[in-house]
Amino acid sequence: MPEQKTYDVAVIGAGVFGAWTAYCLRQSGATVALLDAYGPANARASSGGESRIIRMGYGADEIYTRWSLQALPLWKQLFAQAVRPELFQPTGVLWIAHENYQYALDTVATLTNLNVPFEKLSLAELRHRYPQIAFEDDAWGILEPESGALMARRAVQALVEQSQKIGVDFHAAQAVAPANHGHLDAVKTSTGETISAGAFVFAGGPWLSKIFPDVLADRLFITRQEIFFFGIPAGSSQFLPRALPTWLYLRDEFYGMPDLESRGFKVADDHHGPIVDPDTQPRMASVQAIAAARNFITKRFPTLKHAPIVESRVCQYENTSNGDFLIDRHPDFDNLWLVGGGSGHGFKHGPSIGEYVAALVLQHGASRTLKIEPRFSLAAKQSTQNRAVH
Ligand SMILES: Cc1cc2nc3c(=O)[nH]c(=O)nc-3n(C[C@H](O)[C@H](O)[C@H](O)COP(=O)(O)OP(=O)(O)OC[C@H]3O[C@@H](n4cnc5c(N)ncnc54)[C@H](O)[C@@H]3O)c2cc1C
């Protein structure tokens, strides 16, 4: 019998958080196993969607602006290595705010402080540039010209391919929740395999609370989110990326994207939906969500009032109480890390999360200089929801 390999680190979950963590760990010289029960960025995963916004604006939450700024060049570097530059679509990101809306004013201040390029647009400028949007009379805008969209599922799959090229071992396997406490030597898989490692990173996204119900069942809120792609009018250029950026309509809490790769005009409701189970929730669009999306486009994109839905997706946010990520050690283990809580905004930060988690996991002994960011700690996670980070 060949001797069983012991990895430096086993990462459970090949969504955007786990895949970037595995990649960064390997780049730092660690030997790494990456496990996923359903495959990288699978149809049930939160990272499995077609596209995700990458923007720098985060209101007064400078920490996320900094992480986003750090992440974009790393995404582009990955796509260059993979020879897949199209996985970042430089559409620009347009925030549509209303008068005295504090979050948008804070965004302007943070972008200014951190020298992030942006344009502040008056109502007249908005109406002139984007005649396809029906703005209200108190609207104004912030345009981030260098931000855009990441082609999410394919980006994660490209990342896992690149990780394998540099030596990460990918296992199509479901890890079983560890039974003991203290120090973990190995995880078992549902088919009886054993994966041994010095440290374990559980990056199970919306599954984290199913794996560790004692610690997380009342600290993660897994909500159903529905996304629609509306067919644009034949021959129209108004909804193509060159005419329309990725956008966020703050008053209505809807966001979307132009007709990327001719898949349709994307519309998503950012309000949290009902609590669901990521294994079993039905993935067919609901009548209520279709009506809400149709109502929104009728009001804000009236040309598309009767546009057909050409595709839909049902996904889930894995929300923490306030929207801050969860990056901390499991309280019952000295070598098991919990990484998740993307809360509907985590995708873009994958590279920053990967670098941060790799550094945390690989530091040893008394020289541990990198501390867990208090906002990401388990202790900061409450059992009632009060969304503050978007
Ligand atoms: C509809 C929607 C829109 C969003 N829009 C944006 C956006 O525009 N911009 C943005 O930045 N973010 C956005 N987000 C948030 C972002 O997509 C998520 O925060 C991010 O994808 C979470 O990644 P993850 O790796 O934590 O989880 P997942 O992608 O869910 O990955 C977890 C993985 O773990 C695996 N797994 C679970 N349990 C086990 C086990 N026991 N053994 C092995 N494998 C296991 C699963 O199969 C899965 O692949 C959006 C999310 C949704 C749902």
The ligand as an SDF file (V2000), in Angstrom:
LIG
                    3D

 53 58  0  0  0  0  0  0  0  0999 V2000
  -27.3060   35.9900   -6.8530 C   0  0  0  0  0  0  0  0  0  0  0  0
  -25.9960   36.4400   -6.3180 C   0  0  0  0  0  0  0  0  0  0  0  0
  -25.4250   37.6080   -6.7790 C   0  0  0  0  0  0  0  0  0  0  0  0
  -24.2100   38.0390   -6.2600 C   0  0  0  0  0  0  0  0  0  0  0  0
  -23.6300   39.1620   -6.7860 N   0  0  0  0  0  0  0  0  0  0  0  0
  -22.3920   39.4980   -6.4020 C   0  0  0  0  0  0  0  0  0  0  0  0
  -21.7170   40.5720   -7.0610 C   0  0  0  0  0  0  0  0  0  0  0  0
  -22.2530   41.1740   -7.9960 O   0  0  0  0  0  0  0  0  0  0  0  0
  -20.4540   40.8740   -6.6660 N   0  0  0  0  0  0  0  0  0  0  0  0
  -19.8320   40.1990   -5.6620 C   0  0  0  0  0  0  0  0  0  0  0  0
  -18.6900   40.5330   -5.3500 O   0  0  0  0  0  0  0  0  0  0  0  0
  -20.4450   39.1740   -5.0140 N   0  0  0  0  0  0  0  0  0  0  0  0
  -21.7010   38.8100   -5.3650 C   0  0  0  0  0  0  0  0  0  0  0  0
  -22.3270   37.7570   -4.7710 N   0  0  0  0  0  0  0  0  0  0  0  0
  -21.6890   37.0840   -3.6310 C   0  0  0  0  0  0  0  0  0  0  0  0
  -20.6990   36.0410   -4.0360 C   0  0  0  0  0  0  0  0  0  0  0  0
  -21.0850   35.3840   -5.2240 O   0  0  0  0  0  0  0  0  0  0  0  0
  -20.5320   35.0430   -2.8820 C   0  0  0  0  0  0  0  0  0  0  0  0
  -20.2460   35.7620   -1.6850 O   0  0  0  0  0  0  0  0  0  0  0  0
  -19.3880   34.0890   -3.1640 C   0  0  0  0  0  0  0  0  0  0  0  0
  -19.5690   33.4550   -4.4150 O   0  0  0  0  0  0  0  0  0  0  0  0
  -19.3060   33.0400   -2.0460 C   0  0  0  0  0  0  0  0  0  0  0  0
  -18.3060   32.1180   -2.3840 O   0  0  0  0  0  0  0  0  0  0  0  0
  -17.9550   30.9050   -1.4390 P   0  0  0  0  0  0  0  0  0  0  0  0
  -16.7420   30.2990   -2.0160 O   0  0  0  0  0  0  0  0  0  0  0  0
  -17.9360   31.3270   -0.0190 O   0  0  0  0  0  0  0  0  0  0  0  0
  -19.2170   29.9190   -1.5400 O   0  0  0  0  0  0  0  0  0  0  0  0
  -19.6810   28.8590   -2.7540 P   0  0  0  0  0  0  0  0  0  0  0  0
  -19.3800   29.5000   -4.0420 O   0  0  0  0  0  0  0  0  0  0  0  0
  -21.0310   28.4750   -2.4340 O   0  0  0  0  0  0  0  0  0  0  0  0
  -18.6610   27.7060   -2.5500 O   0  0  0  0  0  0  0  0  0  0  0  0
  -18.7740   26.7590   -1.5290 C   0  0  0  0  0  0  0  0  0  0  0  0
  -18.3890   25.4270   -2.1020 C   0  0  0  0  0  0  0  0  0  0  0  0
  -18.2530   24.4850   -1.0390 O   0  0  0  0  0  0  0  0  0  0  0  0
  -18.6700   23.2220   -1.5200 C   0  0  0  0  0  0  0  0  0  0  0  0
  -18.9740   22.4020   -0.3510 N   0  0  0  0  0  0  0  0  0  0  0  0
  -19.8930   22.6410    0.5990 C   0  0  0  0  0  0  0  0  0  0  0  0
  -19.8520   21.7010    1.5560 N   0  0  0  0  0  0  0  0  0  0  0  0
  -18.8760   20.8420    1.2070 C   0  0  0  0  0  0  0  0  0  0  0  0
  -18.3530   19.6620    1.8010 C   0  0  0  0  0  0  0  0  0  0  0  0
  -18.8360   19.1900    2.9440 N   0  0  0  0  0  0  0  0  0  0  0  0
  -17.3460   19.0270    1.1710 N   0  0  0  0  0  0  0  0  0  0  0  0
  -16.8560   19.4920    0.0000 C   0  0  0  0  0  0  0  0  0  0  0  0
  -17.3220   20.6040   -0.6090 N   0  0  0  0  0  0  0  0  0  0  0  0
  -18.3080   21.2810   -0.0130 C   0  0  0  0  0  0  0  0  0  0  0  0
  -19.8510   23.5390   -2.3970 C   0  0  0  0  0  0  0  0  0  0  0  0
  -20.1050   22.5240   -3.3460 O   0  0  0  0  0  0  0  0  0  0  0  0
  -19.4240   24.8450   -3.0480 C   0  0  0  0  0  0  0  0  0  0  0  0
  -18.8320   24.6480   -4.3110 O   0  0  0  0  0  0  0  0  0  0  0  0
  -23.5680   37.2900   -5.2570 C   0  0  0  0  0  0  0  0  0  0  0  0
  -24.1430   36.1080   -4.7880 C   0  0  0  0  0  0  0  0  0  0  0  0
  -25.3420   35.6770   -5.3270 C   0  0  0  0  0  0  0  0  0  0  0  0
  -25.9220   34.3900   -4.8350 C   0  0  0  0  0  0  0  0  0  0  0  0
  1  2  1  0
  2  3  1  0
  2 52  2  0
  3  4  2  0
  4  5  1  0
  4 50  1  0
  5  6  2  0
  6  7  1  0
  6 13  1  0
  7  8  2  0
  7  9  1  0
  9 10  1  0
 10 11  2  0
 10 12  1  0
 12 13  2  0
 13 14  1  0
 14 15  1  0
 14 50  1  0
 15 16  1  0
 16 17  1  0
 16 18  1  0
 18 19  1  0
 18 20  1  0
 20 21  1  0
 20 22  1  0
 22 23  1  0
 23 24  1  0
 24 25  2  0
 24 26  1  0
 24 27  1  0
 27 28  1  0
 28 29  2  0
 28 30  1  0
 28 31  1  0
 31 32  1  0
 32 33  1  0
 33 34  1  0
 33 48  1  0
 34 35  1  0
 35 36  1  0
 35 46  1  0
 36 37  1  0
 36 45  1  0
 37 38  2  0
 38 39  1  0
 39 40  1  0
 39 45  2  0
 40 41  1  0
 40 42  2  0
 42 43  1  0
 43 44  2  0
 44 45  1  0
 46 47  1  0
 46 48  1  0
 48 49  1  0
 50 51  2  0
 51 52  1  0
 52 53  1  0
M  END
$$$$
